[in-house]
Amino acid sequence: MRKKKKGYLSYADFHDHYPKFNLGTLVVAICCTCLLISSSFIQLLPGIVTIPEQLITDPINFFNSGFSLKQFALSFNYLPQVPVALFIGALLGPRHGTFAVILYILVALLGYPVFSMGGGFNYITNPSFGYIIGFIFGAYIVGKNLEHNVSTLSIFLSSVIGVLTIHIIGILFLMLALFIHKELASSILGYIWLFTGIQFIYDIAISIIAISIARPVRGVLWLAMN
């Protein structure tokens, strides 16, 4: 009876608080890194309603050339990297969550193709690398925001702020990289739409779900973290 009660108290403690660093926490952090790697290749939402890129970059020609409703439906392979990065922050907290994300980036920069478009140190010149850097800050912000106050509102705000942070850092890095390569403004808008676009909405929606389940998942994993 005492053992069962102690187990329940441990579950409740880890459900409401981030774990301290120990071997179990390290193992879970590494597992989270593996989860983030997996999210780079797992495709969700094969079909979505979207806005054609040309409507954003060249609206005049879009309407003049004629359009159909089919252009607003897109076969789109969504990679849930952003929600997974924020889930890790909510699960492990700002420090351990950030560690798991940084480990993911280091593995890729060492040459292992764990990013969705490969790996290696040269990946830092990829225009989309800023979004990956944003994972670090997104995970930290979500973990920090939920450290003392977990409610429906705080989960929603953490999701929005976390996704915004990742996309803002990604867009700034993208604009800088394309500016260095002297890309046209229309091309820059096209790239921004490619990497952010309608994905931003899906990132927020799925992040809310992911962050919501982080606490009960942490409670279940209390044995590994203890």
Buried (B, 14 or more C-beta within 10 A) or exposed (E): EEEEEEEEEBBEEBBEEBBEBEEBBBEBBEBBBBBBBEBBEBEBEEEBEBEBBBBBBBEEEBEEEEEEEEBEEBEBEBBBBBBBBBBBBBBBBBBBBBBBBBBBBEBBBEEEBBBBEEBBEEBBEBBBBBBBBBBBBBBBBBBBBBEEEBEEEBBBBBBBBBBBBBBBBBBEBBBEBBEEEEBEEEEBBBBBBEBBBBBBBBBBEBBBEBBBEBBEBBBEBBEBBB
